[in-house]
Amino acid sequence: MADARPSVPIDEPHLVKSKKSWTAHLWSVCLRTSWVRLRLPVCRDTWDKPPEEREFLNRLDACLLPYAFLSYLSKYLDQQNVTNAYVSGMKEDLGLHGNQLNYIITAWTCGYVLGQFPSNILITRIRPSVWIPAMELIWSTLTMILATANGFNSLIAIRFFIGLAEATFYPAVQYVIGSWYKPDELAKRACLFHTASAIGPMFSGFLQAGAYSGLNGVHGLAGWKWLFIVDGLITVPIALLGFLIMPDLPSNTRPNFIYTERQVEIGKKRMEEIGRKPPAEFTKKKVLGFFTTWHIWFLTPLYILFNNGTGPATSMIFWLKSFNTPGHRVYSVGQINTYPLGIQTVQIITTIGYAYWSDALRLRWPPLLFAGTVNVVVSIVLAATPLYENITRRWVFYYLTGALGGISGLIMAWVNELTGYDNEKRAFIVASCNTFAYVFQAWLPIVIFPQVEQPRRVLEVFKGNVATAGISFAMICFALATLYLQKRDERRGLNRSAGMGEDSDGGDDGASVVVKTSGSGKRDNQDDAQ
C-alpha cells in the first residue's frame, strides 16, 4: 500500500538534509567508483532525462537488473540442468527409460504452474525484497538435494517442489520491472533480464562438461550429481544479495542506504505520469472484472503460443546424440552438451536487438511479427530437411530457432503497459501469461516432440516441426489482434486511469490507454503507436 508519509513534490529544488548512515556513504562511493557507474551500457537511454531522474534510474538499474539477471541465470541453471544430467550419465545410473525425462520435466512444470497465481497476488502485499530471495534460497537447497535422488520417483518429487519455489521468480520480477519503468525504458530492462534464459543453458552446458570431466568420481559422486550441487551453491549467495539490493514497489519503498527520500518520490511520480497505478484493494468485483476485458483473452494466448513455439530447439541435443551407435561414437558427451549452445548465442543477439528496436519505436508488435515469421520459415525448413542429409543446413537452422526466444520480455512489457491502469489486474495477467504457457508446456512437447521418437522416427519429427510452424503463425495472428484492440481503444479515446481514478472495478470496455502531457508539452502515450 502507498506510504502514509506526506509526499514531497518532485519539482521542489531541495529537501531538508539529513545525516547519512555509513551504509549510505558506502553505497554512494560504490556508485561513483565501481562498475555501477558504467550505467549498464545496454540500457543507456537516460541521457535526455533530468539529472535527478537519471541518477535515480542509474541506482535502480544497478540494483534491480544485476540481481534479476543473476537470479534468472541461476534459476535457468536449476531448471534446465536435468536435461544435461540425463544425457551425461543420469539415465544410465538411475535406470531411466522411455518418456521418463519428459515426465520429470512435467513434474517441475506442474509445481511451477501451481505457484504462480498465489505468488503474484502475494507480491502485491509482501515486499519483493523479502519474498523473492526467500524462495530463491528454498529452490537452491532443493537443487542440491537432487544429487541424492536414487530413482525416478524421488526425481519427480524433488523437481515438483523446485518448480513450486521457482514459480515466484519470473512473473514477480516482470511485475516489479513494470512497476518502475516508462515505455521507452521498459523493453530493454525486461529483455536484458530475459537474456539470462539463454546464458543459463550456455553456462549449464559448459558447467556439465566441466563437472563430467573434472569432478566425475570425486568423493564417489558421478559428474551429473556434481552439476546439481554446484548449481545450488552458485544460487545461495545470489539469494543473499537479493535481501540487500532487490527493490520493492514504488508504493512501499522506504528511503534507505540506496535510495534517498527524494528518489523514492521521483519513482512514484514517474509512474503517476503514465497512469501506472499502485496496489489497491482486492475485491470480488475487481477480480471478476479481470475477465470482462479483452486483455486476458488475447495477451495470455499470445504468450502461450510464443512459449510453446520453441520445440525444434530442444531437438538438436538428441539429434547429435543419435549419431552415436553401439561401438561407434561420433560426438563426445562434452560436444553433445556444448554444440547446441549456438542456439542461445542467437537468442542473446536477437533479444538485445528486439529490445532496442521496440523501445526506439515504443512499439512491441514489429519484433513479434519478425520473430514469428522467422520461426515459421525455420520450422518448415527443418521439417523438409532429411535428418542425416544436408547436415550443415540442419545445423544452421537449428541455431536459428533461437530467434524466437528473445520476445518474452517484449510481450511482458506490452502486458505491463496495456494493464498499467489497474495494479492487481497487471499482476494477475502477468501471472496468467506465464502460468498457462507452462500448462501447455506440461503436455504439448510430449505430443509433438516425444522423447522416445527423437530423432530417428522421421515422420514424428516432421509433424513436430510442422506443428511448431502452425503455432508461430497463430502467435502472429494474436499479436495483430492485440494491436488492433489497442488501436481500437486509442481511437475511442478511452482513458480509465484518468477518467475513473484508482478504482477500475467497473466497466468492461477493455481500455488501457493513458494519455498524459509531460512538462515539455509532448503527448505521452502508454504505448505510442504513431
C-alpha positions, 0 to 999 in steps of 0.5 A: 500500500502507498506510504502514509508519509506526506509526499514531497513534490518532485519539482521542489529544488531541495529537501531538508538534509539529513545525516547519512548512515555509513551504509549510505556513504558506502553505497554512494562511493560504490556508485561513483567508483565501481562498475555501477557507474558504467550505467549498464551500457545496454540500457543507456537511454537516460541521457535526455532525462533530468539529472535527478531522474537519471541518477535515480534510474542509474541506482535502480538499474544497478540494483534491480537488473544485476540481481534479476539477471543473476537470479534468472541465470541461476534459476535457468541453471536449476531448471534446465540442468536435468536435461544435461544430467540425463544425457551425461550419465543420469539415465544410465545410473538411475535406470531411466527409460522411455518418456521418463525425462519428459515426465520429470520435466512435467513434474517441475512444470506442474509445481511451477504452474501451481505457484504462480497465481498465489505468488503474484497476488502475494507480491502485491502485499509482501515486499519483493525484497523479502519474498523473492530471495526467500524462495530463491534460497528454498529452490537452491537447497532443493537443487542440491538435494537432487544429487541424492535422488536414487530413482525416478520417483524421488526425481519427480518429487524433488523437481515438483517442489523446485518448480513450486519455489521457482514459480515466484521468480519470473512473473514477480520480477516482470511485475516489479520491472513494470512497476518502475519503468516508462515505455521507452525504458521498459523493453530493454530492462525486461529483455536484458533480464530475459537474456539470462534464459539463454546464458543459463543453458550456455553456462549449464552446458559448459558447467556439465562438461566441466563437472563430467570431466573434472569432478566425475568420481570425486568423493564417489559422486558421478559428474551429473550429481556434481552439476546439481550441487554446484548449481545450488551453491552458485544460487545461495549467495545470489539469494543473499544479495537479493535481501540487500539490493532487490527493490520493492514497489514504488508504493512501499519503498522506504528511503534507505542506504540506496535510495534517498527520500527524494528518489523514492518520490521521483519513482512514484511520480514517474509512474503517476505520469503514465497512469501506472497505478499502485496496489489497491484493494482486492475485491470480488468485483475487481477480480471478476472484472479481470475477465470482462476485458479483452486483455486476458483473452488475447495477451495470455494466448499470445504468450502461450503460443510464443512459449510453446513455439520453441520445440525444434530447439530442444531437438538438436541435443538428441539429434547429435546424440543419435549419431552415436551407435553401439561401438561407434561414437561420433560426438563426445558427451562434452560436444553433445552438451556444448554444440547446441549452445549456438542456439542461445548465442542467437537468442542473446543477439536477437533479444538485445536487438528486439529490445532496442528496436521496440523501445526506439519505436515504443512499439512491441508488435514489429519484433513479434511479427519478425520473430514469428515469421522467422520461426515459421520459415525455420520450422518448415525448413527443418521439417523438409530437411532429411535428418542425416542429409544436408547436415550443415543446413540442419545445423544452421537452422537449428541455431536459428530457432533461437530467434524466437526466444528473445520476445518474452520480455517484449510481450511482458512489457506490452502486458505491463503497459496495456494493464498499467491502469489497474495494479492487481489486474497487471499482476494477475495477467502477468501471472496468467501469461506465464502460468498457462504457457507452462500448462501447455508446456506440461503436455504439448512437447510430449505430443509433438516432440516425444522423447522416445521418437527423437530423432530417428522416427522421421515422420514424428519429427516432421509433424513436430516441426510442422506443428511448431510452424502452425503455432508461430503463425497463430502467435502472429495472428494474436499479436495483430489482434492485440494491436488492433484492440489497442488501436481500437481503444486509442481511437475511442479515446478511452482513458480509465486511469484518468477518467475513473481514478484508482478504482477500475472495478467497473466497466468492461470496455477493455481500455488501457490507454493513458494519455498524459502531457509531460512538462515539455508539452509532448503527448505521452502515450502508454504505448505510442503507436504513431 
